[in-house]
Amino acid sequence: MPLLVRLDDQLHARRMTLTELSDAVGITLANLSILKTGKAKAIRFSTLEAICRVLECQPGDILAYDPEGEAQDPAP
């Protein structure tokens, strides 16, 4: 998939765990884990907004487009 999720980078920069983000945003740890690993098929704008609010970042800090990434598409 040509979209990359860089949530780990943002969490690491803030020394925050996925569990802490889950609690702060109000999203299940399982759903955040699916997003973090790049297996999510979609994300709601409200979810993206909440993550950006907590991490004090922009959507582009979390999501990136890599046109060469199609060969790295995870198995369904």
C-alpha positions as CSV (number, residue, x, y, z in Angstrom):
1,M,0.0,0.0,0.0
2,P,1.5,3.4,-0.9
3,L,0.2,5.0,2.3
4,L,2.6,4.7,5.2
5,V,1.6,5.2,8.8
6,R,4.3,6.8,10.9
7,L,2.5,6.6,14.2
8,D,5.4,4.9,15.9
9,D,7.7,7.8,15.0
10,Q,5.3,10.3,16.6
11,L,4.9,8.1,19.7
12,H,8.6,7.6,20.1
13,A,9.3,11.4,19.7
14,R,6.9,12.0,22.6
15,R,7.9,9.0,24.7
16,M,4.4,7.8,24.7
17,T,3.1,4.3,24.5
18,L,0.3,3.1,22.3
19,T,-1.6,2.3,25.5
20,E,-1.3,5.9,26.7
21,L,-2.4,7.2,23.3
22,S,-5.4,4.8,23.4
23,D,-6.4,6.1,26.8
24,A,-6.0,9.7,25.8
25,V,-7.8,9.4,22.5
26,G,-10.5,7.0,23.6
27,I,-9.9,4.4,20.9
28,T,-9.3,0.8,21.6
29,L,-5.8,-0.5,21.8
30,A,-6.6,-3.1,19.1
31,N,-7.8,-0.4,16.7
32,L,-4.8,1.7,17.2
33,S,-2.6,-1.3,16.7
34,I,-4.3,-2.1,13.4
35,L,-3.6,1.5,12.3
36,K,0.0,1.5,13.6
37,T,0.9,-1.6,11.7
38,G,-0.6,-0.3,8.4
39,K,-3.4,-2.9,8.2
40,A,-6.2,-0.4,8.6
41,K,-8.3,0.1,5.4
42,A,-9.7,3.4,6.6
43,I,-9.5,6.0,9.3
44,R,-12.2,8.5,10.4
45,F,-11.3,12.1,10.3
46,S,-12.5,12.4,13.9
47,T,-10.0,9.7,14.9
48,L,-7.2,11.4,13.0
49,E,-8.1,14.7,14.6
50,A,-8.1,13.2,18.1
51,I,-4.7,11.5,17.5
52,C,-3.3,14.8,16.1
53,R,-4.7,16.7,19.1
54,V,-3.1,14.4,21.6
55,L,0.2,14.1,19.8
56,E,0.2,17.8,18.9
57,C,1.0,17.1,15.2
58,Q,-0.4,17.4,11.7
59,P,-2.0,14.5,9.7
60,G,1.0,14.6,7.4
61,D,3.2,13.7,10.4
62,I,1.3,10.5,10.8
63,L,0.5,9.6,7.2
64,A,2.8,9.7,4.2
65,Y,2.4,8.7,0.5
66,D,5.0,6.5,-1.1
67,P,4.2,5.6,-4.7
68,E,6.8,2.9,-4.6
69,G,5.1,1.3,-1.7
70,E,2.6,-0.8,-3.7
71,A,4.9,-3.8,-3.7
72,Q,4.9,-3.7,0.1
73,D,1.1,-4.2,0.4
74,P,0.5,-6.4,3.4
75,A,-1.4,-9.6,2.9
76,P,-5.2,-9.4,3.4
